[in-house]
Amino acid sequence: MKLPDQISPTKQKIQIPTCPGVCVYPEQWVPLTSLENMEQVEYDVLIVGTGAGGGAALWRLSEQWEGTGKRIGVVEKGDLLLPTNGMNIATMDPERFLKYYYTVSKSPPQYPSPQVYALGGRTLFWTAVSPRMHVSEIANWPVTVKEMELYYTVAERIMNVTHSFTQGSPLTEISLDRLRKNGFPEATDEPIAIDLSPTKFGVVNSNAFFSSITFIAHALNRPFDLAVNASAVQVLVERNRVVGLKVMSPDKKPYYLKAKTVVLSASTFGTPQILLNSGIEGRVIGRYLSNHSRLVGTGLLHRSEFTERLGPLRILIPGTENRPYQFQIWGPGNFAWVQNKVQPLKEKWEVKFYGSGKVESRFENFVALDPVRRDEYGLSEIQVHFSYSEQDEIVIQQMAEAVKQASAAMKTPLLSTGGQPAICLLPPGLENHEIGTCRMGDDPSTSATNRYGQIHGIHGLFVADNSVIPTSGTANPTLTTVALAIRTADYIIHQLK
Ligand SMILES: Cc1cc2nc3c(=O)[nH]c(=O)nc-3n(C[C@H](O)[C@H](O)[C@H](O)COP(=O)(O)OP(=O)(O)OC[C@H]3O[C@@H](n4cnc5c(N)ncnc54)[C@H](O)[C@@H]3O)c2cc1C
């Protein structure tokens, strides 16, 4: 019998072609560019900051400029921190979320409004409540109500704003009914920026709660350059026209980036800080700082007053022409949103009433450069000067009365717990809604930018963040910031045609 020859493995001839080299994976979860490389490019638009305003401007410009060859660059002072809104992280619960936020944020001295220096800015921690500003407020702005409605619609679509988060929850529906019948006819399911659409055909919606990281992800469909740990310290201007930006790295090395247009989106404190450090000192830059006054009421929910199944409670009582405050009503307990925490069976639960009161826009409230203190990049730090006016205090009183009325209507009587009074006022700043230090308007003596967000008198220099909002109104500001940033991006696109 003839046996086949033994074939040694080394001599075996493989007929299958070899795969090309090993895959090289990107170093980070988002593509980054070095400042050295960014110095070699002249950008059509350079954006500073990646929070709500910067992310929205980036998304709109990249979407509208598809295939045009226009160059967009982005510089972000902070590092990579979270790749999504913290509420999307499985191990988070509301308590840990808040504690982590305080751990990684930093407030200006004497004003406890913690800022997040990281890719995504404060949208990594915002709770995504996204109401529109009441039309009676917009009527005094340099943008028409009709135009705002258009841009609100665009912003709501890209941010997935929905009223359905707690739809069908017995606790929300019963409470809404009681509120509407007892003095709060406008009470509504809270509008929240959350993607509730089911996953289909392999499209995975892993980032339910919105953050600016989603803007950046959309923008990645077209090329742009992004540097982190890159602090803008000075806008470079020649003969009233922007020519670029001076940026510092953490080792205090300066880089000079060239740009036809610069969009500052470093937020209500960061944007005037850069402008003032650049010697751009309009009378109004840093002035008219506003916010919301923040009242917290605690009510007690007895199960006997509600159905067996509670579900979550998320209600908004919006501000109106005659109501200079809004309420968010959340509960039960800490279950306004949950990941994996098991809800215990309890007879009594706390519900929270969070009031946001309108605050007047006054020249006397402002941010200025600190003559002594400098940050780690060599930029002068800011000082915040803020106090409530008599009118602001009247609104706070009205809000306190309305909390009593709303808790009675809902049959959740107010109570003090754990040393906290039944109704208490947070120190200014903790609302996280500061606005106005580069407010938009037509008159340079009362506004820092024109109606499109361009700094008066300087071509190519724009602001797109909370600081351009002219007056506080009562609504949480971020949806408005995003709508205005998209509008500013459209104006830039029109200008650079
Ligand atoms: C806990 C919490 C809950 C909130 N909940 C809500 C809510 O439910 N609804 C709502 O409407 N709003 C809410 N907010 C507020 C919301 O986060 C802000 O309104 C929004 O993020 C502001 O957007 P912005 O672009 O102005 O600034 P930010 O989002 O703060 O972004 C500013 C960016 O600029 C960067 N930057 C600063 N200086 C420089 C520099 N020199 N160079 C380069 N980059 C710089 C920062 O690192 C940051 O990335 C909440 C905020 C917090 C903290």
The ligand as an ORCA input file, in Angstrom:
! r2SCAN-3c Opt
* xyz 0 1
  C     -25.828     69.667     36.478
  C     -26.335     70.536     35.357
  C     -27.645     70.387     34.910
  C     -28.117     71.201     33.878
  N     -29.370     70.983     33.397
  C     -29.827     71.734     32.381
  C     -31.106     71.484     31.818
  O     -31.803     70.542     32.221
  N     -31.542     72.290     30.815
  C     -30.777     73.316     30.327
  O     -31.239     74.012     29.416
  N     -29.547     73.552     30.826
  C     -29.060     72.799     31.831
  N     -27.789     73.007     32.308
  C     -26.998     74.112     31.728
  C     -26.306     73.689     30.426
  O     -25.355     72.709     30.672
  C     -25.664     74.935     29.822
  O     -26.709     75.878     29.577
  C     -24.947     74.679     28.495
  O     -24.054     73.609     28.577
  C     -24.193     75.958     28.125
  O     -23.588     75.796     26.869
  P     -22.322     76.684     26.501
  O     -21.910     76.321     25.133
  O     -22.633     78.106     26.808
  O     -21.200     76.277     27.572
  P     -20.567     74.902     28.060
  O     -21.456     73.762     27.766
  O     -20.146     75.115     29.471
  O     -19.285     74.751     27.138
  C     -18.196     75.654     27.173
  C     -16.985     74.957     26.576
  O     -15.947     75.904     26.335
  C     -14.701     75.349     26.768
  N     -13.791     76.465     27.055
  C     -13.876     77.386     28.048
  N     -12.856     78.257     27.961
  C     -12.110     77.900     26.881
  C     -10.923     78.407     26.283
  N     -10.274     79.490     26.770
  N     -10.411     77.770     25.182
  C     -11.042     76.662     24.675
  N     -12.166     76.139     25.223
  C     -12.698     76.757     26.302
  C     -15.091     74.516     27.974
  O     -14.102     73.564     28.309
  C     -16.399     73.883     27.491
  O     -16.166     72.723     26.733
  C     -27.275     72.208     33.314
  C     -25.955     72.333     33.754
  C     -25.485     71.502     34.755
  C     -24.062     71.661     35.179
*
